[in-house]
Amino acid sequence: MYEGTVRALSPPLPSLETFPSLRDWQRKALVTYLRRRSEDFMAVATPGAGKTTFALRIAAELLADRTVEAVTVVCPTEHLKAQWAAAAGRVGIQLDHRFRNSEIHSSADFHGAVLTYAQVGMAPAVHRRRTMTRRTLVILDEIHHAGDSRSWGDGVKAAFEPAVRRLMLTGTPFRSDENPIPFVQYERGEDGLQRSRADSVYGYADALRDRVVRPVLFMAYSGETRWRTNAGDELAARLGEPMTKDLIAQAWRTALDHRGDWMPQVLRAADARLTKLREHGMTDAGGLIIASDQQTARAYAKLIGEISGEQATVVLSDDEGASGRIASFAASQQRWLVAVRMVSEGVDIPRLAVGVYATSASTPLYFAQAIGRFVRARREGETATVFLPSVPHLLGLASEMEAQRDHILGAKKEKDGLDDDLLERAQREESAEGELEKQFEALGATAELDQVIYDGTSFGMGARTGTAEEADYLGLPGLLTPDEVSLLLTKRQQEQMAAQQRLDKQKAADQVPAQREAPPPPMTAGERRNSLRRQLNTLVAAHHHRTNLPHGKIHAELRRLCGGPPSAQATIEQLEERIATIQTL
């Protein structure tokens, strides 16, 4: 099978004795791998858990015992090629990240090469020949990308079928389509659907428990939005209120328009949060704004520069200069990085602690990878904060951060969220900007903090003014353990309820006798939902103290019993049902 004479490797083999110590999940996965010695192995681990270190230890083991003679790593982007080569070099594995398809072999100075999926898709025969020349371990990083296109999947399969070993890595083993992922095993369940099977799984909930990742607070901002349709009609809607998908998309795009007031207000809040973190233990904390396209990225960079008083780093595309700018930002004390998609996956900037999700991309895959940029823990107590529009689909994804998903084949896709086609119609690249402006014109938007989401729990606003409530949440200490975050948020929710009750009593006392007989003015739907969320959270906290169950598990059980989405999205009726149910538990 292996052609020609195998050339001796010039670089020395990596030393297992000097290899960095492994985390518990990495050791367990390593033992499982070495015990099975199977041709294919898939490891699922949450972003920030250390998939790269685990894979390099596997490579070191197989090189040391001569199971393989070469290592090939395949990853999504050019920047990640350099990142992989640098990480491998630190443990004694030399990988050529500048290898080109025009070359026949890697230089004898290297143990192997790092490629992109696009590179393999363009010349699978070249890489098949390389794989057949020497016994090869292939590490497929973020393997779900092998299903991005038919040519990529076919290319990966053709190029690496001859490999002695294949190690698949992913933090998100699911896709929004049904393209089978090469070398991934699927098992048919009782429902007849095929689900991807992983050999090792280490989810966000596990990593949070082990203090491997940071707890993430989501600050969801609503506000009034106004826009004009192509027919000349002026429409207005409150972001986060129930409406059709088309109206949600238009309100969302209006909020993200840099010319309105929504983005500047949210960016000011995000910059204030970043300052708070820097003042309380995370002195080098950095922020990332994720934009939908190049034009808005430049506009956001100008806005955050004016707000913070410091120029932001802008990364517009996956080119050679982008890698240098990302590396420079990672090593600096600079406050803000603005990027379009490319920093959403795999890029390691551990000091990122504040994010602004200002993009229309809404698939679970993209959202999880984007949030993964902020969860990498460095020391005990670090937290992350992500600001996002109060859009039902995003609120659901934020509430289900800890959910473990599989890639499912043959499933009928539920259209309960905004699909990318709808949003791309509302916010596209510059090439379609002229057509967009004919269909839609943003007139203005204002922002206000709607709710804070943590561990599946939605903490709504209380009786005080929105500005005061916002300041409370933006002023949360920067160094908190996950339990301390839950306790502090619950305490603030209880204080809000007490303040609301005092305010209601004061209003009743100030009324004249004739007015007291009149019914109080009805709450708006938003006020009613916030009041019910606070009541539900208080009952969940009380149940937690009785049973010691995590808040997230209690909310999940209520959803199982009552049905419906997470509390951040739940209707008034669903919240009332959960309140009645928890009182019987």
ABEGO torsion letter per residue (X at the ends): XBBEBBBBBABBBBBAAABBBBBAAAAAAAAAAAAAGBABBBBBBBBGAGAAAAAAAAAAAAAAAGABABBBBBBABAAAAAAAAAAAAAAGBBBBAABBAABABBBAABAEBBBBAAAAAABAAAAAAAAAABBBBBBBBGAAAAAABAAAAAAAAAAAAABABBBBBBABABBABABBBBGBBBBBBAAGBBBBBBABBBBAAAAAAAGABBBBBBBBBBEBBBBBBAAGBBBBBBBGBBBBAAAAAAAAAAAABAABAAAAAAAAAAAAAAAAAAABGBAABBBBBBBABAAAAAAAAAAAAAAAGBBBBBBABBBAAAAAAAAAAAABABABBBBBGAAABGBBBAABABBBBABABABAAAAAAAAAAAABBABBGBBBBBBBBBBAAAAAAAAAAABBBBBBBGBBBBBABBBAAAAAAABBBAAAAAAAAAABBBAEBBBBBABBBBGGBBBBBBABBAAAAAAAAAABBABBBAAAAAAAAAAAAAAAAAAAAAAAAAAAAABBAAAAABBBBBBBAAAAAAAAAAAAAAAAAAAAAAAGBBAAAAAAAAAAAAEEBBAAABBAAAAAAAAAAAAAX
